Amino acid sequence: MEATAPPAGDGGLAVSDLVVGYGPVRALRGVSLRVPAGAVVAVLGTNGAGKSTLLRAVSGTLRFHRGGIGGGDITWRGTRLSGVPAPGVVARGVTQVPEGRRVFARMTVEENLRAGALGAKGGGAREAALARERVHTLFPVLAERAHQRAGLLSGGEQQMLAIGRALMARPSLLLLDEPTLGLAPLVAARIGETVKEINAAGTSVLLVEQNVALALSLASYAYVLEVGEVALEGRTADLAAGDEIRRRYLGMADAARDRPRGAPPRRTLTRWFA
């Protein structure tokens, strides 16, 4: 399927021919993508495809995982992000919500939110208060549990807190890594609605998500990674309706037909709809 990537311009994210490695292991090989200002763009793919590595490269957190950029470039709003440490990336308006939530379990909900505001550029008490008000509007339960330890929250509430903590930095680009992983369907749907609200308020979103149906419903454009390379890209409406995405990622007919007799079924994205 041929597709023309959406233009990022000076107002969006541009990843060009990005190469990332962990020691001798190449995790990304010449990956290019665009996130226009105000858009939601999804990155799909199986485990090990390089999705989280891509977000770490953008957020400047690769070095915490002993990874490094070996080539290519990353720009946000026309400013180079490649090689910028994580605090500098946050100060430029780009914040990541990592996979697995990773809240500060022994700190209260309120303390977690305060921690999220520390990296905001030019943030004062008034800006932090407005950001907190926004978070409480999106997630009322966080206001109710402000003085409760984060480790005592449910998985869904911890994910809300992780997103809320990132929003305290008032990002213009939010990087979401598997925000619905391990959550009940109703909670996952609520997180999806929240992503829509965040985007509607003007924040661009780069979304890594294994729930393909949800990702395609939230994003306007999507990239599919396979073994560190972009294997497929296009408008989500086209990807959801096209034969190629269904055959390669959403359907099991071809996998069943090509499977040797007696062999176990191959893992496909169809199972992520279950």
HUVENTA-V220713 format. One record per backbone hydrogen bond with DSSP energy under -1.0 kcal/mol. CO is the residue of the C=O (numbers start at 0). NH is the residue of the N-H. If there is no record, write none. Layout:
{{CO NH} {CO NH}}
This chain:
{{11 76} {12 34} {13 74} {14 32} {15 72} {17 30} {18 69} {18 70} {19 26} {19 27} {20 67} {21 24} {24 21} {27 19} {30 17} {32 14} {34 12} {35 38} {38 204} {39 219} {40 206} {41 222} {42 208} {43 224} {45 48} {48 227} {49 53} {50 54} {51 55} {52 56} {53 57} {54 58} {55 60} {60 63} {61 64} {61 66} {62 65} {67 20} {70 18} {72 15} {73 80} {73 81} {74 13} {75 78} {78 75} {80 83} {84 88} {85 89} {86 90} {88 93} {89 92} {92 171} {92 172} {94 174} {96 176} {97 100} {99 101} {102 104} {103 106} {104 150} {106 149} {107 111} {108 112} {109 113} {110 114} {111 115} {112 116} {114 117} {116 119} {119 122} {123 127} {124 128} {125 129} {126 130} {127 131} {128 132} {129 133} {130 134} {131 135} {132 136} {133 137} {134 138} {138 141} {139 143} {140 144} {142 145} {144 147} {145 109} {147 108} {148 151} {149 152} {153 157} {154 158} {155 159} {156 160} {157 161} {158 162} {159 163} {160 164} {161 165} {162 166} {163 167} {165 168} {166 169} {171 203} {172 94} {173 205} {174 96} {175 207} {177 180} {179 182} {183 187} {184 188} {185 189} {186 190} {187 191} {188 192} {189 193} {190 194} {191 195} {192 196} {193 197} {194 198} {195 199} {196 200} {197 202} {198 201} {203 173} {204 40} {205 175} {206 42} {207 177} {209 211} {210 214} {211 215} {212 216} {213 217} {214 218} {219 235} {220 41} {221 233} {222 43} {223 230} {223 231} {225 228} {227 28} {228 225} {231 223} {233 221} {234 238} {235 239} {236 240} {237 241} {241 245} {242 246} {243 247} {244 248} {244 249} {245 250} {251 255} {252 256} {253 257} {259 262} {267 270} {268 271} {269 272}}
